Amino acid sequence: MTTPSASHPDPEFEEVVRKYEREMYRLILAQVQDPETAEHLTQETFLAAYRRFPDRDPDVEIRYWLCWFGLEQCKAHWRANPRAADDDTSE
């Protein structure tokens, strides 16, 4: 299997993005409570998922697989910005 590149994106993954982009954004926004940060983390979520897409377990529902990436992006954000974690959970 060839790895997709930016110039030749995987059509299957493009469909995944179209189908789940809003849902992932809402999940991340609920966690970080900041639209700009949520938008950035959503992009990072799909970038991380894209890199691992060829190796994903087909038995795991794609929605759950993406949620895992999204929550991992939130955790990385909080580790890099400890004050953000306090601000995000204080509301």
C-alpha positions, 0 to 999 in steps of 0.5 A: 500500500502506498502512503498518501501524500499532500499532492495525492491525498487518500480519497477514503480519508477525505471522506472521513474528514468530510463526515467527522470534521464537525463532530471532532471540532465539537468534541474538542471545543467541549474540552478546551472551551476556546474556538480558535484552539479547538480549530487548531486541535481539530486540524492536528487531530486529522493530521495525526489520524491521516499519518496513521490511517493506513495502519488503523485497525479496521475492526475499530469504528472510525468515530472512536478512533478519531475521538481517541486522536482528538482527546490525545490532542487535548491532553498534549495541549494541556501538557504544553499549556498547564494554565490552559487546562485550569482555564478550560475546566474552570467553566 
